[in-house]
Amino acid sequence: MTAVVARAGPPLRTTEPAGWGLRAFVWLLPFHALFIAFCFGVLGWSADLVRVLAAWKEALVAGLLVVVAVRALRGRGTGLGIQWPDLAVGGLAALAGVYLVGAEWWFDQGLPIAAQLYGWRDAVLASLLYFVGRATPGVAAHPRTLKALYGVGVVTSLIAVIERLLVTPRLLVILGVSRYVQQFLDATPITRGNVYGLPNNYWTSVGGHLVQRAGSTYLSSQGFAIPFLIVLPAATLWLLRHSSRRSVVEWASYGLLWAGLLLTVSRMTIVACVLQTFAVAAAGRRWGMAVGLGVAGLAGVGLAVVLFPGVSAFIWETLTWQTGSSISHLADWGEAFRNALAHPLGAGLGAADFTAVRFGLTPLAADNEYFKYAVELGVLGLAAHMVVVGGLCATGFRAWRGPAPEAVRSVGLLVAVAALGMALNALTAVVGNSTMLTYTFYWLAGSVTSGTARAERARAG
């Protein structure tokens, strides 16, 4: 099929509520951490005040949900009925709600209520934007959707390149990053491996040499890398549409995206993005582009091996799981597996990953999203999460192959490959912690679901 490269028709004209919200998230979320760190670490504002400011994104989600609910109650919804992904997303939210109310009474793990609330937010809040997407099918049909993701990726990647050239760890301390991480996020345990008080994963070993990783505006290499799971496929889709008319500047900006991702030295995310790019090219039958990107990638790796001898050792250690992060991942997985067996029904929200760390608890799982759901919500929670991600992936492919307008089909393919990338990257990270990724993904997934249902109804009628 060549739908992903065909000219999109005009955007749907609708009276949907809060269609501006997605663009607000796309352009504001990448700068959230930088803004909060500046307010707390440089301006010295109180933690309570800054936390109120930091809650803007959750407040916006709540406001959007209220608008959608009120419109539905007044009979001004889309009128498309219940779709099966609604039940999957709603089921996971309901399960998390039950655990938030009763898990501490059932399991008596001594989890602070604040930790449970943070755990609930991390587990399901972003997925509720799916229902906002269901109420706004025109969002997926608007060409600004892909362009906004492409644009913000270019801006943050440019900042990453400048950071790598000019920003030192000492300057990050001056900018308040250390104080933000240690005192605002309460994440001192992850900063004890360096004299700057920065997160330890700000550096990685390549061929026996410590290499600084780019964090861009996210102030974290992993936080910067994970949004590429939706940014890069969006940029690829944008360029594939009328690629013959794209200028050299646009292709150079696409290369800048890859440079930004590579500067994070986040190996699993890089692998996932490579696979996503080939999936998009294959879906559009752009075999020439796929081959060209493959040749360019191999040439880049070869050049890096020649210019920097340590790179070859780094690649070998990565492939054979001998790096420090690989060893720590294996240890974390083993511990999380034992904890999952010990708590088959879960131990409660907030018992895993960074949420547990910031409340002084020993996390029952880390750096793996599947184990996070398993130890917090048990086998039911793990199954529900996998059904949601897998179901939305299937929904995206259904949209791409269906009768919807070309723009909706393109965004459907974006949702599908983003879900695949998230499923792969979740083996070594909790990708749900990235609000930039999850807020955008779930909103678009809901919008695609409605857009596809609308098109199928029109064809049947």
C-alpha positions as semicolon CSV with decimal commas, in nm:
position;residue;x (nm);y (nm);z (nm)
1;M;0,000;0,000;0,000
2;T;0,114;0,355;-0,070
3;A;-0,135;0,540;0,142
4;V;0,126;0,682;0,375
5;V;0,288;0,882;0,096
6;A;-0,026;0,999;-0,080
7;R;-0,158;1,354;-0,060
8;A;-0,383;1,401;0,239
9;G;-0,720;1,553;0,190
10;P;-0,835;1,865;0,376
11;P;-0,868;1,832;0,752
12;L;-1,205;1,743;0,892
13;R;-1,408;2,045;0,997
14;T;-1,558;1,963;1,332
15;T;-1,672;2,136;1,649
16;E;-1,477;1,904;1,874
17;P;-1,373;2,030;2,218
18;A;-1,018;2,111;2,320
19;G;-0,848;2,011;1,996
20;W;-0,576;2,259;2,091
21;G;-0,477;2,049;2,391
22;L;-0,262;1,802;2,196
23;R;-0,054;2,077;2,038
24;A;-0,010;2,234;2,382
25;F;0,124;1,906;2,517
26;V;0,355;1,851;2,219
27;W;0,520;2,192;2,252
28;L;0,516;2,234;2,631
29;L;0,601;1,890;2,774
30;P;0,958;1,880;2,632
31;F;1,039;2,198;2,825
32;H;0,862;2,107;3,148
33;A;1,164;1,969;3,335
34;L;1,385;2,260;3,230
35;F;1,128;2,513;3,348
36;I;1,074;2,341;3,683
37;A;1,450;2,302;3,742
38;F;1,502;2,672;3,670
39;C;1,222;2,779;3,906
40;F;1,338;2,554;4,189
41;G;1,715;2,538;4,140
42;V;1,795;2,889;4,013
43;L;1,512;3,118;4,125
44;G;1,486;2,934;4,457
45;W;1,108;2,918;4,465
46;S;0,961;2,696;4,736
47;A;0,904;2,331;4,663
48;D;0,531;2,363;4,737
49;L;0,487;2,646;4,489
50;V;0,688;2,470;4,220
51;R;0,492;2,148;4,269
52;V;0,172;2,342;4,208
53;L;0,323;2,478;3,887
54;A;0,446;2,132;3,789
55;A;0,091;1,997;3,816
56;W;-0,022;2,198;3,511
57;K;-0,011;1,889;3,292
58;E;-0,223;1,676;3,525
59;A;-0,465;1,967;3,566
60;L;-0,494;1,998;3,189
61;V;-0,567;1,626;3,157
62;A;-0,836;1,652;3,424
63;G;-0,987;1,958;3,257
64;L;-0,998;1,790;2,919
65;L;-1,164;1,482;3,066
66;V;-1,428;1,700;3,233
67;V;-1,500;1,880;2,905
68;V;-1,537;1,550;2,722
69;A;-1,758;1,400;2,994
70;V;-1,986;1,705;3,005
71;R;-2,027;1,705;2,627
72;A;-2,107;1,333;2,631
73;L;-2,369;1,380;2,904
74;R;-2,527;1,660;2,701
75;G;-2,549;1,434;2,399
76;R;-2,284;1,621;2,203
77;G;-2,033;1,337;2,169
78;T;-1,918;1,174;1,850
79;G;-2,207;0,926;1,847
80;L;-1,975;0,647;1,736
81;G;-2,065;0,405;2,014
82;I;-1,835;0,188;2,222
83;Q;-1,528;0,041;2,053
84;W;-1,343;-0,258;2,198
85;P;-1,024;-0,058;2,284
86;D;-1,248;0,153;2,513
87;L;-1,305;-0,156;2,726
88;A;-0,932;-0,236;2,743
89;V;-0,826;0,114;2,848
90;G;-1,122;0,153;3,080
91;G;-1,057;-0,188;3,236
92;L;-0,697;-0,101;3,323
93;A;-0,807;0,232;3,472
94;A;-1,077;0,060;3,678
95;L;-0,832;-0,201;3,806
96;A;-0,584;0,068;3,909
97;G;-0,865;0,255;4,083
98;V;-0,959;-0,053;4,284
99;Y;-0,596;-0,102;4,387
100;L;-0,562;0,262;4,485
101;V;-0,860;0,229;4,719
102;G;-0,802;-0,114;4,866
103;A;-0,454;-0,251;4,797
104;E;-0,293;-0,118;5,113
105;W;-0,567;-0,273;5,323
106;W;-0,537;-0,606;5,136
107;F;-0,158;-0,638;5,110
108;D;-0,039;-0,420;5,400
109;Q;0,292;-0,328;5,234
110;G;0,328;0,000;5,423
111;L;0,314;0,212;5,108
112;P;0,259;0,584;5,178
113;I;-0,061;0,721;5,029
114;A;0,144;0,978;4,835
115;A;0,346;0,697;4,677
116;Q;0,026;0,519;4,578
117;L;-0,112;0,836;4,419
118;Y;0,208;0,885;4,221
119;G;0,194;0,519;4,124
120;W;-0,163;0,557;4,001
121;R;-0,065;0,863;3,800
122;D;0,224;0,681;3,636
123;A;0,020;0,369;3,566
124;V;-0,300;0,505;3,413
125;L;-0,335;0,884;3,398
126;A;-0,187;0,922;3,050
127;S;-0,406;0,640;2,914
128;L;-0,719;0,839;3,006
129;L;-0,627;1,080;2,726
130;Y;-0,738;0,800;2,496
131;F;-1,096;0,903;2,578
132;V;-1,016;1,266;2,496
133;G;-0,887;1,138;2,163
134;R;-1,208;0,941;2,113
135;A;-1,399;1,270;2,143
136;T;-1,168;1,448;1,895
137;P;-1,139;1,235;1,577
138;G;-1,044;1,544;1,377
139;V;-0,708;1,565;1,557
140;A;-0,577;1,259;1,373
141;A;-0,700;1,402;1,044
142;H;-0,518;1,733;1,082
143;P;-0,179;1,766;0,907
144;R;-0,043;1,972;1,197
145;T;-0,024;1,659;1,409
146;L;0,281;1,509;1,236
147;K;0,437;1,848;1,169
148;A;0,423;1,948;1,538
149;L;0,596;1,629;1,648
150;Y;0,860;1,673;1,378
151;G;0,917;2,036;1,474
152;V;0,959;1,980;1,846
153;G;1,195;1,691;1,775
154;V;1,416;1,914;1,561
155;V;1,424;2,190;1,824
156;T;1,515;1,958;2,112
157;S;1,774;1,775;1,899
158;L;1,940;2,104;1,807
159;I;1,955;2,191;2,176
160;A;2,110;1,848;2,242
161;V;2,387;1,914;1,989
162;I;2,457;2,253;2,146
163;E;2,453;2,089;2,490
164;R;2,707;1,829;2,382
165;L;2,938;2,098;2,246
166;L;2,904;2,371;2,509
167;V;2,728;2,253;2,826
168;T;2,946;2,100;3,097
169;P;2,831;1,914;3,409
170;R;2,939;2,214;3,617
171;L;2,711;2,441;3,412
172;L;2,421;2,201;3,470
173;V;2,484;2,238;3,842
174;I;2,473;2,617;3,805
175;L;2,146;2,585;3,614
176;G;1,997;2,406;3,916
177;V;1,973;2,054;3,775
178;S;2,145;1,888;4,073
179;R;1,923;2,064;4,324
180;Y;1,616;1,980;4,116
181;V;1,700;1,609;4,101
182;Q;1,808;1,570;4,462
183;Q;1,571;1,798;4,652
184;F;1,266;1,837;4,429
185;L;1,249;1,485;4,285
186;D;1,393;1,330;4,605
187;A;1,621;1,117;4,387
188;T;1,949;1,149;4,578
189;P;2,020;0,771;4,561
190;I;2,066;0,788;4,183
191;T;2,317;1,076;4,206
192;R;2,576;0,930;4,444
193;G;2,809;0,800;4,175
194;N;2,946;1,141;4,073
195;V;3,075;1,459;4,237
196;Y;2,825;1,685;4,059
197;G;2,510;1,542;4,214
198;L;2,368;1,470;3,869
199;P;2,193;1,142;3,775
200;N;2,455;0,869;3,732
201;N;2,319;0,769;3,392
202;Y;2,420;1,112;3,260
203;W;2,742;0,927;3,170
204;T;2,807;0,589;3,014
205;S;3,122;0,391;2,942
206;V;3,221;0,354;2,576
207;G;3,536;0,151;2,519
208;G;3,655;0,217;2,873
209;H;3,597;0,594;2,851
210;L;3,317;0,785;3,022
211;V;3,100;0,962;2,766
212;Q;2,856;1,239;2,848
213;R;2,503;1,167;2,724
214;A;2,272;1,438;2,595
215;G;1,958;1,515;2,790
216;S;1,847;1,825;2,600
217;T;1,554;2,006;2,760
218;Y;1,446;1,687;2,939
219;L;1,757;1,697;3,165
220;S;1,784;1,320;3,130
221;S;1,929;1,111;2,849
222;Q;1,659;0,847;2,879
223;G;1,392;1,114;2,921
224;F;1,516;1,271;2,597
225;A;1,548;0,941;2,410
226;I;1,211;0,778;2,477
227;P;0,993;1,045;2,307
228;F;1,175;0,959;1,984
229;L;0,957;0,646;1,977
230;I;0,680;0,870;1,846
231;V;0,876;1,170;1,718
232;L;1,093;0,981;1,467
233;P;0,809;0,779;1,308
234;A;0,607;1,102;1,283
235;A;0,898;1,278;1,112
236;T;0,948;0,983;0,876
237;L;0,581;0,984;0,780
238;W;0,587;1,359;0,728
239;L;0,884;1,338;0,493
240;L;0,745;1,041;0,301
241;R;0,441;1,241;0,202
242;H;0,556;1,417;-0,116
243;S;0,920;1,341;-0,036
244;S;1,020;1,456;-0,385
245;R;0,921;1,809;-0,289
246;R;1,112;1,820;0,037
247;S;1,404;2,060;0,055
248;V;1,760;1,985;0,157
249;V;1,693;2,172;0,481
250;E;1,409;1,936;0,572
251;W;1,618;1,626;0,506
252;A;1,904;1,783;0,705
253;S;1,666;1,844;0,995
254;Y;1,564;1,478;0,973
255;G;1,931;1,386;1,005
256;L;1,949;1,619;1,306
257;L;1,679;1,409;1,474
258;W;1,896;1,100;1,439
259;A;2,198;1,291;1,571
260;G;1,999;1,392;1,879
261;L;1,890;1,034;1,940
262;L;2,244;0,897;1,897
263;L;2,378;1,152;2,147
264;T;2,159;0,995;2,416
265;V;2,352;0,664;2,377
266;S;2,027;0,486;2,463
267;R;2,081;0,159;2,282
268;M;1,740;-0,005;2,309
269;T;1,564;0,314;2,201
270;I;1,798;0,350;1,904
271;V;1,728;-0,010;1,799
272;A;1,354;0,043;1,838
273;C;1,362;0,362;1,629
274;V;1,561;0,190;1,355
275;L;1,302;-0,088;1,338
276;Q;1,018;0,166;1,340
277;T;1,173;0,359;1,052
278;F;1,208;0,046;0,840
279;A;0,850;-0,050;0,929
280;V;0,718;0,286;0,808
281;A;0,926;0,269;0,489
282;A;0,809;-0,088;0,423
283;A;0,445;0,008;0,486
284;G;0,474;0,273;0,216
285;R;0,676;0,040;-0,008
286;R;0,958;0,290;-0,010
287;W;1,226;0,026;-0,048
288;G;1,473;0,275;-0,190
289;M;1,453;0,486;0,122
290;A;1,484;0,180;0,343
291;V;1,798;0,067;0,161
292;G;1,938;0,420;0,161
293;L;1,888;0,460;0,534
294;G;2,040;0,118;0,596
295;V;2,349;0,202;0,390
296;A;2,383;0,540;0,560
297;G;2,353;0,379;0,902
298;L;2,615;0,114;0,828
299;A;2,847;0,378;0,684
300;G;2,804;0,589;0,998
301;V;2,882;0,294;1,223
302;G;3,188;0,206;1,015
303;L;3,315;0,564;1,027
304;A;3,264;0,577;1,404
305;V;3,457;0,251;1,448
306;V;3,748;0,389;1,243
307;L;3,760;0,729;1,412
308;F;3,687;0,611;1,766
309;P;3,839;0,267;1,837
310;G;3,643;0,229;2,161
311;V;3,318;0,215;1,966
312;S;3,388;-0,136;1,835
313;A;3,439;-0,265;2,189
314;F;3,121;-0,087;2,297
315;I;2,921;-0,251;2,017
316;W;3,062;-0,595;2,099
317;E;2,993;-0,557;2,470
318;T;2,640;-0,443;2,389
319;L;2,570;-0,739;2,161
320;T;2,710;-0,984;2,416
321;W;2,543;-0,817;2,716
322;Q;2,870;-0,736;2,890
323;T;2,815;-0,365;2,954
324;G;2,747;-0,237;3,304
325;S;2,389;-0,144;3,216
326;S;2,326;-0,487;3,063
327;I;2,451;-0,659;3,376
328;S;2,239;-0,434;3,596
329;H;1,934;-0,501;3,379
330;L;1,978;-0,877;3,420
331;A;2,011;-0,836;3,796
332;D;1,704;-0,611;3,810
333;W;1,500;-0,855;3,602
334;G;1,594;-1,145;3,825
335;E;1,496;-0,957;4,140
336;A;1,173;-0,829;3,983
337;F;1,080;-1,179;3,866
338;R;1,121;-1,314;4,219
339;N;0,911;-1,027;4,356
340;A;0,642;-1,087;4,095
341;L;0,623;-1,453;4,197
342;A;0,606;-1,351;4,562
343;H;0,321;-1,107;4,491
344;P;0,109;-1,264;4,214
345;L;-0,175;-1,022;4,288
346;G;0,061;-0,729;4,316
347;A;0,192;-0,529;4,610
348;G;0,016;-0,202;4,535
349;L;0,073;0,110;4,332
350;G;0,400;0,291;4,398
351;A;0,594;-0,021;4,494
352;A;0,821;-0,016;4,189
353;D;1,069;0,191;3,994
354;F;1,137;0,561;4,055
355;T;0,822;0,619;4,259
356;A;0,944;0,381;4,529
357;V;1,291;0,539;4,528
358;R;1,166;0,893;4,581
359;F;0,969;0,780;4,887
360;G;1,264;0,597;5,041
361;L;1,136;0,248;4,957
362;T;1,320;-0,043;4,801
363;P;1,166;-0,080;4,454
364;L;1,030;-0,426;4,378
365;A;1,104;-0,375;4,007
366;A;1,311;-0,130;3,804
367;D;1,391;-0,049;3,441
368;N;1,124;-0,280;3,301
369;E;0,766;-0,172;3,244
370;Y;0,624;-0,524;3,235
371;F;0,764;-0,608;3,577
372;K;0,644;-0,272;3,709
373;Y;0,283;-0,359;3,627
374;A;0,332;-0,716;3,748
375;V;0,457;-0,623;4,095
376;E;0,219;-0,331;4,142
377;L;-0,106;-0,463;3,990
378;G;-0,031;-0,835;3,970
379;V;-0,093;-1,066;3,678
380;L;-0,424;-0,895;3,603
381;G;-0,255;-0,557;3,575
382;L;0,022;-0,694;3,356
383;A;-0,230;-0,864;3,127
384;A;-0,445;-0,551;3,109
385;H;-0,145;-0,334;3,019
386;M;-0,035;-0,572;2,746
387;V;-0,390;-0,587;2,604
388;V;-0,402;-0,206;2,594
389;V;-0,071;-0,162;2,413
390;G;-0,127;-0,458;2,181
391;G;-0,487;-0,358;2,115
392;L;-0,395;-0,001;2,024
393;C;-0,121;-0,133;1,796
394;A;-0,383;-0,345;1,618
395;T;-0,617;-0,046;1,604
396;G;-0,347;0,160;1,436
397;F;-0,289;-0,104;1,170
398;R;-0,665;-0,135;1,120
399;A;-0,683;0,240;1,054
400;W;-0,390;0,227;0,812
401;R;-0,553;-0,050;0,608
402;G;-0,905;0,092;0,631
403;P;-1,120;0,344;0,444
404;A;-1,034;0,649;0,657
405;P;-0,888;0,968;0,503
406;E;-0,519;0,952;0,417
407;A;-0,415;1,168;0,715
408;V;-0,597;0,938;0,958
409;R;-0,437;0,634;0,795
410;S;-0,092;0,789;0,836
411;V;-0,154;0,866;1,202
412;G;-0,291;0,514;1,243
413;L;0,040;0,377;1,117
414;L;0,218;0,614;1,357
415;V;0,016;0,475;1,649
416;A;0,090;0,118;1,542
417;V;0,468;0,157;1,509
418;A;0,483;0,370;1,824
419;A;0,313;0,089;2,015
420;L;0,563;-0,161;1,875
421;G;0,852;0,062;1,978
422;M;0,708;0,108;2,325
423;A;0,661;-0,267;2,365
424;L;1,026;-0,329;2,275
425;N;1,176;-0,042;2,475
426;A;0,970;-0,141;2,779
427;L;1,207;-0,434;2,830
428;T;1,480;-0,199;2,958
429;A;1,286;0,111;3,067
430;V;0,954;0,226;3,205
431;V;0,846;0,414;2,895
432;G;0,523;0,519;3,064
433;N;0,724;0,769;3,269
434;S;0,767;0,979;2,955
435;T;0,470;1,214;2,949
436;M;0,575;1,347;2,609
437;L;0,542;0,996;2,464
438;T;0,239;0,866;2,650
439;Y;0,021;1,178;2,644
440;T;0,068;1,209;2,269
441;F;0,035;0,837;2,200
442;Y;-0,289;0,779;2,389
443;W;-0,456;1,093;2,255
444;L;-0,371;1,000;1,897
445;A;-0,475;0,638;1,955
446;G;-0,819;0,750;2,070
447;S;-0,853;0,994;1,781
448;V;-0,755;0,725;1,530
449;T;-1,007;0,483;1,682
450;S;-1,288;0,734;1,632
451;G;-1,168;0,841;1,288
452;T;-1,160;0,480;1,173
453;A;-1,503;0,403;1,317
454;R;-1,645;0,712;1,147
455;A;-1,500;0,610;0,810
456;E;-1,623;0,250;0,842
457;R;-1,970;0,370;0,935
458;A;-1,979;0,604;0,636
459;R;-1,874;0,320;0,404
460;A;-2,133;0,082;0,547
461;G;-2,407;0,346;0,533
